[in-house]
């Protein structure tokens, strides 16, 4: 009986592209439109409610615009103990937080904590599963004393 074939040395790394979610941008625009009416339900003086509501709405619209214009982000999660990379730069403390339909991937780059939120419209079901499996296959990091 011939020898059985050896298994492959491991699976390929998980490669994802994060891009801004249209759903999140639409929700931010909706909140921006509702800000003036929300300001009228506060205890602000009557003369300040609409101007401050419009100012808050403009700020929320600016945040939505800035979010929608963020560049895509390439994420590579290697199998095993390899260093994960975001846009070609190695990152530390990679963590995945599963929030129902939302997935939050966070990491530390140059001492600063960063994160990206994956909405259902930015990842297919297969890519979501691949991300979850890639994070489960990573070793648990040792905590520092």
Order of alpha helices (4+ residues) and beta strands (2+ residues): beta-alpha-alpha-beta-beta-beta-beta-beta-beta-alpha
